[in-house]
Amino acid sequence: MTLVPARLDDPRLAALVAEHLAEMEPTTPACSRHALSLEQFRDPAVRLWVAEAAGGLVGSVALKDLGGGHVELKTMRVSPSLRGSGLGRRLLEHALAQARASGATRVSLETGSGEVFAPARGLYRAHGFVDCDPFGDYRPDRHSTFLTLPL
């Protein structure tokens, strides 16, 4: 398995993003979903990496520059067939290494507060993330958990 910068014109990426958005749909009300669309990855403030295996894309992670050394972790996704394999940890560690290498001083994220998101929250907390107030354009939302990690 390799982690590489995403190619936005790759049809496999469009399929991966569509799967991610579709999976979010039943878990959280539309007003509380903050996953990026394929078009939003064209923003120069966003860097996206994908995990490739056996000719397919099986995971993704992105960083969005919020300014002032603060970056947001976005689009952490592991294909359902690989959940529990350690790929999520590998993606997170890659994103944190990239954030450090770029000079970031803080990484924050928003994830769901529902039970379906418990494994993700556990992964983030195991890497030192702690609860925080909403950041950037986020507002308090009972469907969201906000976490941050000083680097």
Salt bridges, closest charged atoms under 4 A:
ASP9 OD1 - ARG7 NE 3.97
ASP10 OD2 - ARG7 NH1 3.93
ASP10 OD2 - ARG12 NH2 2.80
GLU19 OE1 - ARG77 NH2 3.54
GLU23 OE1 - ARG77 NH1 2.25
GLU23 OE2 - ARG83 NH1 2.80
GLU39 OE1 - ARG42 NE 3.32
GLU52 OE2 - ARG12 NH2 2.75
GLU72 OE2 - LYS74 NZ 3.62
GLU93 OE2 - HIS127 NE2 3.13
ASP131 OD1 - ARG125 NH2 2.51
